[in-house]
Amino acid sequence: MIWSLVRRPFATSRFGCFALAICLSLFSASSILANEDKVDFESQIRPLLKARCVECHCAKSQHNGLRLDAKKFALDGGDGGPIIVPGHSDESELIRRVTSEDEFEVMPPKGAKLTDSEIALLRTWIEQGAVWPETEEDLSALKDERLDHWAWQSVAPTEPPDTKNPEWAKNPIDAFVLQQLAASDLRPAAEADRRTLIRRLKFDLLGLPPTFQEVEAFVADPDPRAYEKLVDRYLASPHFGERWARHWLDIAHYADTHGFERDMIRKNAWPYRDYVIRAFNDDKPYDQFLEEQIAGDVYHPEDPESIQATGFLAAGPWDYVGQVETQSEVLRRAAQADGLDDLSTQVITATCGMTINCARCHDHKIDPISQREYYALWAVFAGIKQGERPISASEVQRRQDQERALDAKIKETLAKLDQLEEKGSDLADIVGGGDGHGGGAPDHGVDPLNGNPLSGKLGFREGVQVNHFALSEHPFIDGVVIPNASNEGTPVSSTGIRVNEVPLTSGDVWDGIRNGPVNYQHTLKLGGIDFADKGQTLLSLHANAAITFDLDAIRAAGAPKALTFTSQVGYFGKTPTQGAQFAVYVDGRLQTNRHAAIGAEDGLVPIQVALPEEARFLTLMATDGGNGIGHDQIGFGNPRLLNAERESSSAETIETIAQLKKQLDSFQAELKSLADPQQIYSIVSQPPTPVHVLRRGNPEDPQEHVDPGTLSCLGLPAALGDQTTPEGNRRMALAEWIVDPHNPLTRRVMVNRLWHHHFGTGLVDTPSDFGLAGGKPSHPELLDWLADQLLVNDWKLKPLHRLICTSATYRQASSRNPNAEEKDADNRLLSRMNPRKLDAESVRDAVLAVSGKLNHKMYGPGFRDFDYQEAYAPVYDYITPDRAELQRRSIYRFVVRTTPHPYLMTLDCPDPANLTPARNATTTVLQSLTLLNNDFMLQQADHLAEQVRQEAGDSTAAQADAAFRLTLARRPSPTEVEASAELIEGYGLPQLCRMLLNTNEFIYVD
């Protein structure tokens, strides 16, 4: 019996749409007992369920998450919750459905409806408590046959079979392959020639083409172990890590930007990429490799490499708008839920090859993974967030020690200067809550709307009232006002002084009046001065705002009677000219040249205003110039009230002051030159938030609470703690569960990935899905033997690479065999080698290598082969790189999520928004056009031609020979020389180079 979907929105019924209308048509009305009779479940109810319901609601077919083949599942209900309330038939969803007159809700959806007598029987059973005695049949139904799936079983100790072809076999891998071939009456192909083998091997292990000299030396090497030595040499190459890191980064869906609508740059994502490269080069044990990526900051908090490893947990996309910018808590919860889904999916898919995300809205329909287990994995990661963190704690401490030492020297120098030259009262310090002599807090200020103290940053302000003078509680500040043109004038003091020169403004307000920069200030550098330096102060106003200081109160605190106000005023926003206006008033009298309009190009404007003893109020004002307030960041640099009658200093004092200032400049320059500790975009630990099962995956419909845990189907303990378990311990517990030698998936999945990248298809052809919907292993005994070898070799991967690459199976030629194609069209039994097309990055790197332009510089920030324009949604405009720093290997490319590289994308480079366990390998017309006409290909063809000319001179035959040697690592045949010379003479040498870069021999590995 199948339930139909209903039109009524889910919210109208907390049970959703279940398929549980029990059609009791097997019973006649005469068989229905009176209400006072006891309904017998075994004789009256169970037969109905088995006959009409269990077919669609059992272990194999759980429509709407509902099972009716055992008491445990039936009374728990399905996706929508319980459908039977024992003792309360009127509250039971079952009764509502079988009595409904709505054609989209009534059950059963097809066929005869229940009779009144049948419904009465059902009501009676429920009213009597819905008694369901558990029998052997119920217990049998509880057994989940899906747990018998091969992938959940322990890795079986396996011995290689005896081979009937010992001369062909090179190592135990070949024995397993031969056994399968013999069972299908197939034979392996002959060994490929040495030219083919070295090209295949170098691309597989290093991702680069062999040179002509390498090929010739290998072909001529008489050592019978020449091939094995070549394998060892390539495995020891630093380029090995560059090649194999790329495969892992595909699984981690690593990129250097956030993704989503605000695809912002992550300038410090690259240390994780470098960690992966080094890990493969160093042959870091795979269990340690996984542990460090999941919880390295907990295992080894002082180890920079372990901190870098945790970049794995922040490698995927991140919704900055949903996680940070949105004001909607609903949208924020949805973004956080998506983030936890992506993270949990990445970790389990990469390590265990499980499709756990299928359990987000309901129990997994195919694999034995419950929705509760899925959310238990969320609880493991519920205490981390993405962000920047220092890689080395010791480096941070060293930087702090250096900074403290220099700060002490700077303060000592400033104290000496204070004794020799009068500093006066600093108005920026007063705005920050101080007394004008250093007590003000940086970045604190005054709210221009109400005069209250201000600390946190603000954006656009609401409730703005222009020309309303608000008193300040600071004794030295009279008040503040939002100025605007008015016939009544703008009040600028508590005594009622008004000014009339104020221009018309937008009336908008941003942030506050600050001791330091306002929120989102464009720069602190202007006119050659960095106002972030020690000894520099800045009073910032984002137009529109004005502040009035009470000079009498300042004098009463000890300042001289006659004062001089000095400052350097500048526009610290982006607008070059006419950005905003500023003005200075004394007791309402304008002291500047009208409202002076300035922009970023005007630098700093020095001002000096006399404040005689009778002057009471000093007003500083910024207005937007009538063009809106965008970037209208006016700053009064070093705003000071000085003694107007101070005596001139002696020549000796002046010289001492000059020397001290020189020292101060030196200390400040040294402080600025201190290298900031290297950061990494990774994870930051915080107290875990509670996690609940979400009905249908809806963050707004939380259900029961869950503790941190993992999957139970593998036969390992699934609990990873409770709500009191610290955040880091949760990740450690998961890491240990993943690398547990008894975990049957972790080793199988990894050795299968190795096989996949060496042969083009894994022993299991779904490398990230080992579940019931995934592929079955073509050689199950070989898979387990390789998984066991991983333990034998202490989890090191290079010995497995060596086994695979030195096997006769790997060394086979790719020649086709009609008999094998008929019996094994996909070559799963490996009767020959699979020819393969180069992946996108290998094509690019190979082109650069043969043109002589490949830059082998390793590690460090990625190269940016695009022009970048900062905007709400940043703009990435790709360029054709023709500079050495942009011609490094593709692994070091700065990867942008929302703007894929058009050349690489055409050649099947994957979308970094998704996990990519197996890349597409397509052949399209667009690829041919790209390889033939892309600017990069044309440019490199020119470079290759220049290299050919330098080597071969002007002889077309010699040029043809050199071009073939450089691109295809072989000499051309006489026919090829003749055709190439004709092409050169007719169209030029670059055209021959262009054609060679487009040959199948260059693009494919045989």
N, C-alpha and C positions, 0 to 999 in steps of 0.2 A: 504494500500500500504506500503510495507516494503522496506527500503533501504538495499542494500547489502553492506558488508564490501568491502573496496577497497584495492588493493595491493600497491597503491601509498603511500609512507610515508606521515604521517600527515603533515610534514612541507611543502609539495608541495601544500597544499591547506589549507588556514587558516580556512576553514569551515569544514575540516574533511570529514567524510562520512555520509551524511544525506539521509534520505529516502524521499526526496521530489521531485520525478519526477511526476508531476501531469498528470495522463493519461486522456487525454481529449477525449477518444474514444467514450464517450457517445454522443458526438456531431459530426455530419457530417460536411464535409467541407463547405457545403452550408450554415450552420448556423453561420459561422465565419464572423464577421463584417469586413468591410474594416478598414484600419488603422485610417482613419479620423473619423470613427464612435465611439461613446462613449461606452466602454465596461461596461455592467451593472453587478456589483458584485453579487447581490442577485439572478439574473436569470441565469447568465452564469458561475460564478466562484464558489460560495458557494456550489451549487449542486454537482459539481465535487469533491470538497474537502470532502463533506459528504459521497459521494458514494464510492470514491476510496482511501481516505486518513485517515479519522478520526478514522476508526477502529483501526489503529495501532498508531495513533498520537493524543491521547486524555488524559484525566486525568488518566485513568486506565492503559493505554499502551503508554508510552512515548518513543518510539524507538529513540535512540540517543538523548534523551532529547528534542525531537521536538514535539510540539503540534500544530494542525491545526484546533482546534475546536473553537478558539476565536482569535480576532485580536491581543490582547495583546501578546499572546504566539507566534503566527505565524510570526509576523513581528520582534519579538525579536530573533527568531531562536532557535536553540537547542544548544547542547554541543559545536558545532563549530562556533557559532556566527550567525549573520543575513544571510539569504539566498536570500533575496529580497532587492535590492537597488532601492527604488522608483525613477522613472525617468531615470533609467540607466539599461536597460535590459542586456547590454553587460557586466556589472560589477556584475550581479546577479548570485550567485551560482546555482540558480534554472535553469536558461537558460543554463549554462555550462553543467549541468548534463543531461538535456533532449536532448541536441544536441551532447553529447559526443559520439565518436566512440569507446571508450575503453569499452570492455565488462564488466569490473569490476567497472566502474563508471556510465555508462549510466543508466538512470531511465526512466521507471520502470525496475527493474532487470529481471522481467519475463513478458511474454505476449507481445502484440503488442506495438511497440514504437509509440511515438507521430508523427503525420503526420506534413508535413510542414505547413498546414493551422492551425492546433492546436497550433503549436509553435508560429506562427505568432499572433494568438489571445492572447496567453500568453505574448508575447513581447509587444503587444499593451497595454494590461492592466498595465504592469509595467511602460512603457513609459508614460502612462497617469497619473502616480503617485501612482499606486497600491492602488486605492481608495477602502477602506474596511469600509463601514458604520457599526457602532456598533448598534446592536439590542438587544432585550430581550434575544435572543438566545445566543449572545455573553456573556451577563452579567450572564446568567444561567451557561454557561460553566466555568465562573470564579470561581464559588462556588466549593470548594474542599470538596468532600464528605468524605474524610479521616478525616476531622476535627470532624466528628461525632463519632469517635472511643471512646469506653467507658473510656479508660485511661485518655483522655484529659479533661473529664468532671469533674466538681467539686465533691468533696467527699460529698456524699449525707447523710444528717442526717438520721440515721436508728434506729429504735427501735427493740429490739429482739422480735421475734414472740412468741406467747403463745405456750408453749410446752404441748404435750399430754402425756408426761411421766415425770412429775415433780419429781418423786422419783429418776429417773436416773440423771437428769440434776443437775450439781453443780453450774454453773454460766451461763451467757448469751451466751457464746460460744456454749454451748451444745444445746441451743434452735435453733440456726441457723443450726447446724449440723443435729439435729433431723428433722427439716423441710425438708431438702434435702433428708435424708434417707427415710422419710415417702413418699415423692413424687415418690420414686422408689420402694416402698413397701419393704424397708430394715429396719432391726433393728440393734442397736449397740451391740457390744460384751460385755460380762460381764467384770467387773473390774479385772485387773491383781492382782495376789497375792502380798503380801508385799515384798517378796524377789525380785520379778521381778521389782516392782516399785522403790525400793531404788537403784537397780543397774542402771535402766534406767535413773532415775533422777540424780544420781551423775555423770554419764558419760555425760549427756546432759548439766548440769550446771557447772560441775567442770572438766570434762575430765579425771576423775580418778575412779578406782574401789572402792567399799565400802569394808571395812574390815569385817571379820567374826563377830567381836564384834559389829560393827555398825549394821549389818544385824540382828543379834540376838536381840539386844536392840530394834530395830524398830519393829520387828515381835512381840515381847512380850509387847510392849507399849500399855496399855489399854486406853490411852487418845484417844477419838474419833477424836481429831484434831491433832493426831500424824503426819499424812502425811503433813498437812498444815504447821506445825511447822518445819518439815524436809525441806520443800521447802524454808521457810524463813531462816533457818540456812545455807543452801547451797548458797542462794542468798547473804548472808552476808559474806561468806567466801572469803578471798583474792584470792583463787584459781579460783573464778568465772571469774575475769578479765583475768586470764591467758588462760582460755578456750575460752571465747568469743572474746578476742583480735585476736585469731588465725583466726576466721571467717572474721573479718574485714581486717586483713592483707592479706588474700587471694584476696580480692577485690582490695586492694591497690597494689597488686603484689610486696610486700616488700621483699627486700633482702639486704645483707650486702656487695655486690659487684656490680660493674657497669654493668656487662654483656658485650656482643659483644666480639670482638677478644681480647681486652685487659681488661680482667675481673678483674680489679683492686679492691683492698680492700677499703671499706668505713669504716674506723675504728670508726666513730662517727655516724653511722646510728641508732644505738640502742636506743638513747633517745626517738625517735619517737615511737618505739615499746613499751617502758615503759609508754609513755604518753597514748597510747591506753589501756594498761592494767589498769592503774589507772583510766582512764575515765570510763571504764565499772565497776570497783569496786566501784567508787564513785557515780555511776549512774548519771553521768553528763548529763544534758538535751541534747537530741539528736540535737536540733537546735544549741545549743552552741557548741557541739562537731563538727558539720559540719562547723560552722562559724570559729572556731579556726583553723581548718585544712586548710581552704582555705585562710584566711586572719587574723590569730591570731596575726601576727607580726604588723599588722596595727591597729587592735582593741586594743591590749594591748601590746605595744612595750616594756614595762618594766617588763612584766610578763614572767618568764622563762617557765612556762607551756604552754603559748600561742605560744612561739617561738618553743618549742618542737613539738607542734601540726603541724606546717607547714612542718614538715618532710614528711607529706602525699604527698605534691607536688613534692617531690624528691625521692619518694619511689621506683619508677619504674626504668627500665633499662636506661642507658645513654651511648651513643657512644662516648667514650673518643677520639678515633682516628678521627672520623668525626667531632667532635665539637672542638677539640684542636689541634691534631697533624698534620692533613692533611695540605698540602700546596695549595690544590686545593679549590678555592672558590666555585666551583660547588659542590664538595663533601661536603663542609661545609654547604652550603645552604640546601642540601638534608638531611643531618643529623639533622640540626636544624628544618627542616620541620617535620621529623619523630618524633623528640622530642616533638614538639608542638601537633602533632596528638595524641601521646600517653598520654600526660598530659590532653588535653581536653577530650579525650575519657574516661580516668580514672575518672575524676571529675564528668562528666555527667552520665556515666554508673553507678558509685557507688552510686550516690545520687538520680538519677531520672530514672534509668533503661532504657536509650535510646541509640540506636545504631547510634550515630551521625557520627561515622567515615565512615559510608556508603556514606556520602555526601562529601567526600574529593575530588572526581574527577567529580562529577555531582550532581544535585539535587537527594536527597534520592528517590530511586525507589519505596519504599513502604510507608514510613512515610512522613508526610508533613513537611519536613526539607529541606530548600534550601541550596545550596552550599554557598551562601552568609552568611547565618546564621552560618554555620559551621566555616567559616573563621572569622566571628565576635567573636566567642569563642576563636580563636587563639589570636585575638587582646587583649582579657582580660589578657592573660598570656605572651604577647610579651615583657614585661618588667622585666622578672625574669630569672635568670639562676641558675643552681645547683652549690652548693659549701659549704664549711665549714663556719660556723658563730658561734659566742659565744651565749650561751643560755641566760646568764644573763648579762645585761649591768652594773648592780651594781657590779657584781663580777669582771668584766673587770676593772671598775674604781678602785675598792679596790686593785686589783693586780697592776695596774699602780701606784697607790699611794705608795704601798709598794716598788715597783721597784724604783720609784723616790727617796724615802727616802734612800734606800740602795745605789743608784747611787751617791747621794750627799756625803754619808759617804766614799764611795770608792774614789771619786774624791778628797775629802779632804785628805785622807790618801796618795793617790798618789802624791798630791802636796807636802806634807811633805817629802815623800821619794825623790822627785825630788830635794828638797833643800839639802838633806843629801847625796845623791849619784848621781853621774853624769850619766845621761841616754844616752848622746850622740845623734847622729842623727839616726832616725829610717828610714831605706830604704823602708820598707813597706809603711810607711806614705808618703814618697816621691812618690812612685809608684801611690798612691791614689790621687796625685795632691797636697800634702802638702809640708811643708818645712822641714820635718823630726822631727817636734816637736808637732804633734797632729792635724794639719790642713787637713790631707788627708781624703777623703771620703771613708767609708767602701765599699768594693766590686768594687770600681772604679779601673781603671788601665790604662795600655798602650797597644795599639794594636801592636803585634809583627810583623805585616806585613808592617806597615807604620809609626809607632811611634806616632800616634795620641792618644789623650785621649780617654778612653773607659769607658762606664757606663753600658749599657745593656749587658745581657748575650748573648753569641754566641755559636754556635756548630762547626761542621766541617767547615773549612775555604776554600774558593775557591780563585783562582788567586794567589796561594803561589809561591813566587820566593825565592829559597834558596840562601844563601850566598850573599844576598843584604842588605847592611847596610843602615837602614833608620834613619834619624835624628829625634830627638824628640824636641818638642817645650818647654818641661819642662827645666828650666835652669840647674837643677842638673842631668838631664839624657842626656847623649851624644847621645844614639840611641839604636836601637834594630836590631836583625838579626835572621833569621831562619837558624840554622847551619846545615851543612852536609859535609861529607868528600869531599875534592877537592884537586887536584894537586896544584891549585893556593892558597889554604888556605882559611880560613873563616875570613872575615873582622870583627873586633870587636871595631873599633873606627872611628871617623870622620877624624883622621889623617892618616888613611891607615894601621894601625896595623893589621896584619893577624896572625892567629894561625893555626897550622897544625896537632894538635893532635885530631881533631874532628873525631868521629867514623862515619861510614856509617849509615844513618837513612832512615826512610820511606819518609821523606820530608812532611809528613802530619802535619796539625796544627789544634788544637782545642782551641776555645775561645781565651783568652788573658792573659796578665801578670797582676796579681791582687793584690790589698791590701786586703787580705782575700782569701777565697776559689775561685777556678775556677768553672765554670759551671758544675753541677752534680758531685761535689767533693764527694768522698765516705765518708770521715770522717774529722773532725777537731781535733780528739783526737789521740794522739800518744805519746808513751813514758811516760805515766802518766800525760801528760799535755793536757788540753783542751784549744785550741787556740781561742775558742770563749769567754773565760773568760776575764774580765777586766784586763788590764795590759799586756796581751799577744797580740802579733802581728804576722802576717804571710804574707810573700811575696810568692805568688804561681805562678808557671809556669807549664803549661801542655806541656810536651815535644811534639814537639821540639820548643825551644825558648831560646833566650839569651838577656840580657839587660846589658848595660854598663853605669856606673855612672861617672860623671865628678867630680873628687875629688877636682880639683882646684876651681871649681865654689862653691862647698860646703865649702871649706876653706874660700873663699872670703866672704861668708855669715856669718862668725864668728866661724867656726869650727877650732880646733887646727891644727897646721901644721903636726905634727906626729900623725897618727891615728892607731887604731887597729880595724879590722873588726871581729866581733864575731857573731855567729849564731848557731842554731841547725837544721840540715838539715834532712828531713825525706820524706818517700814515703807514701802519704796519699791515695793511691788507694787500690785495692783489692789484687793485685798480691803479694804472700808471699815473694818471693825472686827474685833477678835479674829483677826487674820490669822496672827500667829506670836508667839513669846515670846522675850525675851532676858533674860540674866542676866550679872552681873559678880561674879567671885570674887577674893578676895585670900587666897592660901595656903589655898584650899578653903573659905573663909568667905564666904557669900553677902552681897553688899553692896547689892543692889537689893531692892525689895519683892517677895519671892518671884521667880518667873519672870514678869516683867511682860508681859501680853498687849497687843499694839498692832496697829492697822491704819492704813490710809492716812489716815483722817480724824483720827487722833490727832496728826498733825503731828510735831514734833520734841520729844523728851523730854530735857531737860538732866540730866546726871548729873555728880557730883563726888565722887570717892572718895579719901580720905586714904591715902597709902602711906608709913607710917613707915619709919625706917631698917632695922628688922628684917624688913619685908615682903620676901619672896623672889619670889613668883609672882603675876602678874595674868592672870586668865582671862576672856575674852569668849566668850559662848556664845549660840547661836540655836537654838531648837527649834520644831517645826512646829505646836505647839498641839493636836496630836491630830487635825487635819483634813486631813492630806496636805500636801505641800510646794509645791503650785501657787502661784506668785507670792510665796512667802515670802522676800522679799528684805529682810533686816535690814541696816541700814547704821549704822555708828558715824561720825558726822560730826565732822571735825576732832578726831580722838582724840589727845590730847597728854598727855605727862608733864611737868608744870611744877614748878619749884622751889617747894616749900612754904614756904620762908622768904624769898622775894624781898621786897625793900624797896619801899615805896610810892613812886611816881614824883612828881616835883615838879609844880606846877600848870602851869609852862611846858612841861614835857615832855609832860604830858597834852594840852595844847592843840596842840602840834606833832604828836603822834600822831593827834589828831582830824583835823587838816588833811591829813595824809598819807593817812589812810583815806578822806577825802572825795575826794582826788585819785585814789586807787586805784579808788574806786567809779566815778568819771567815766571813767577809762581803760577799765575793764572794761565799762561800759555802751556806750562807743564801739566797743569790740571786738565786743561782741554785736550791735551795730546794723549792722555791716558786711554789706552784701548779698553773699550767696554768689554766685559766678559761675553764670550760667544753665547748667543741664545739659540734655542731650537724651538720650532713650532711643534709642540707635543701636547702632553696632558698635564693638568694641574689637579692635585688631589684636594678634595674637600669632603665634609661630612656627607655620607650617603643619604639620599632622600628615599622615603618609603616607596615601594613599587607594588602595584596591584595588577591583577589580571584585568585587562580592558575588554569589556564585552564588545565583540566584533571589531576589536582593535581601536575602539573609539576612546581617545584620552578623556573625554567628558563623561564617560560611563564606567568608572572604576568599580571593580568587584572585590573579591577576596584579596587579602594581603599575601605577598609571597616573600620567602627568604631567599638569599642567594643560593643558586644551585645550578645543575647542568642536566645532561641527558641520562636517563636510567636504562635505555635500551642496550647499552654496551656492557652491562653487567658489573659496572664499577659503582662505588658509592656516589650518589648524585648530590647529596647535600654539601654545601660549601660554607656553611655558617648560619648565623641568624642576624637579626637586626642589630645586635650589639657588636658584630664582627667588624673590625676596622676596615676601611676602604681598601687599603693595600693588601691586607690579608685575604680579601675576597679574590683579588686578581692572582695572588700567589697560589691560592687553592685551585683556581681554574687552570693555571699554567701547569701545576703538578698533575692535575687530572688528565690534561692533554698529553703530557709526555710520560705518563705512567707506562712502563713497558707492557703492562697488561691491556692497555688501550688498543683495541684491534684496528683502529682506523688510522691513527697518526702516522705510523710507519708505512702502512700500505699506501696511503694517499701520497706521501712524499716520494717514495720510490716509483710510484706510477707517474708522478709529474716528471721525474727525471727521464723515464722511458718515453713519455709523450714528447718531450723536447728533443730527444735524440732520434726518434723514429717518425715523428709527425702525428702519431696516434698512440695513446697509452694502452697498456694491457687492459685497462678499463677505459673505454673510449669517452666516458663522461668524467673528466678528472676532478670536478668539484661536486659530483653527485654520486656517492656510493650507496645511495638508498635504493629502495625497491623500484623507483622509476628510472634509475640510472642503468648504465650498461653492465653486462656481466663480463668478468675477466676472461680474456681469450686464453690465458695460460694461468689458471688459479694457483697451481703449485709453484710456478716460477714467481708469481707475485709474492707469495708468502716466503719463498726462499730469499728473495731480495730484501723483504722486510726484516727477515731474521738476520741477514748479513749486515743490516744497518746497526743492529745491536752488537754483533760480533766485532764490528769496526768502531765501537764506542760512539755511535751516532755520527760518524764522519761521512761526508758525502763524496769526497774525491775518490775513495776506494771503489765506490759504486760506479762513478763515472768511468774509472779505469776498467772495471769489469765489463761494463757495457761496450765501451769503445774498442776494447781489445777482443771482443767476442767475434767469432766467425759470422754470427748473425748480423752484426753491425757492418762487417766488412764486405757483405755481399754486393754484387753488382745490381743495378736496377733493371736489368734486361727483362723484358716481358716474356711470360710463358703461357701460351694459350690454355694448357691443361690446368695450370694454377689459377688463371683468371676465371675459368669456368667453375672451378670448385671453391674458390676463395677470392671473389671479385674485389673485396676491400683489402686483400692482403693482410688480414688479421693474423694469419698463421705464419707470416713472415718468410715466405719462400723466396723473397728478393728484398732489396732495399727500396724504400719509397723515395722517388725523386721529389724534391720540395722547392717551392719558390721562396726566395729570401724575404724575410719580414722587412717592414718599411725602414726601420732604423739600420738594418744591415745593408740595405740598398744604398742609403745615404752615406753611411760610413765607408762602404766599398768604393763608391764614386770618388769620395774625397781621398781615399787611400791611393787609388791608381792615378789620380790627377796630381798627386804630390802635395796636396793641401791639407791633409788630415793633421790636426793639432792633437798630440797625444798627452797634453797636460791633464793630469788626473785630479779629481776631488775639487772641493770648493763650490762657491755659488754657481748656479746654472747660468749658461749664457742666454741672453735675451735677444732672439732674432726677430724682434718686432719693435715698432715705435709705440710707446705707451702714452696714453692720454688720460690723466686723472679726471674722473667724472663720477657721478653717482653710480652709474654702471660703467666701469673702466673700459676704455677702448684699446684693443690690441690689434695693431696693423702690421702684418708680417712683411718683412723685407727680404731681399735676396742677399744673404750674407757673403761678403767678400773680404772679411777681415779675419785675421788668425784667431782672435778670441771667439769668433762665431763659428769656427770650423773645428771645434772639438767634437768628440764622439757624441752620438745622439743621446746617450745615457745622461749627459750633463746638460741637456736642453731644458730650459725653463718651460715647464708644461702648464699650459693654460686650459682650464676645463671647458669654459663655454665658447671658446674661440679656437677650435682645433686647427693645427697646422695644415693648410690645404694640400700641400705636397704629400706629407706623410699620411694624412687621412685617406687620400685617394689610394694609397698603397696599403690600406687595411690597418693602419695604426689604430689601436682601440680607443674608445671614448673613456677617459679617466674617471668619468662619473660612475662607471660600472666596474665590477670585478670581472676580470677577463682570464679565466683559467685556460681557455683555448682560443687563439686568434682565428678570425676568418682568413681564408686564403682564397681570394677570388681572382679571376682574370677578366678584366673588363676593357672595353674600348677606351674609356676614360683613362685607365692606367697607361695604356699604350700612348695616348696623346700626351699625358703628363711626362712620361719618360722621354718622349721625343722632343717636346716643345717647352717644358717648364724652364723658367729663367735660370734656375739653379743648374739644370742639366746642360743648358747651353753655355753657361758660364764655366762649368767644370770641363766641358768639352774643349773650350778655348785653353784652359790651363793645361789640360792633358796634351793638347797639340803643341803648346810651347815646350813642355817637357820632352816631347818626342823630337822636336827640332833641335833642342840642345844636345840630345843624345845621338841623333841620326844625321844631322846636317840637312842638306837640300836634296839628297837622293830620295825619290819617291819609293823605291824598293826598300831602302834602308828605313824610311819612315814607316812603311807598312809593317816591316818586321818589328820595329820598336813599339809601335802601337799595339800589336798583338801581344807582345811580351809583357807590356805594362798592364793591359786590361785583362787578358785571358791567361796569362802566365804560360804561354806556349808560343812556338814559332808558327807563322802561317804556312800553309801549303803553297806550292807554286801557283796554283789557280787563285788562291786567296791573295797572293802578292800581286798578281796581274790585275785582278779586279779592284784591289785597293788602290794601286797606282793610278788606274783609270779614274777612280772616284776622286783621288787627290788632285789630279790634273784638271778634272772638269769642275770640281766644286770646292776644292781646298781641303787642307789637312783637318781642320776642325770638324768637317762633315764625316770623315772616316771615323774620327774619335767618337763623334755623336752616335754613329751607327753601331760601333762596337759596344758602347755602353747600353745599347738597346737589344743586344742579342740575348737569346735564351741562355746561351752558354754563360753569360755574365749574370743574369737575373736568377737563374735556377742552380740548385746544387743537385748533382746526380747521385 
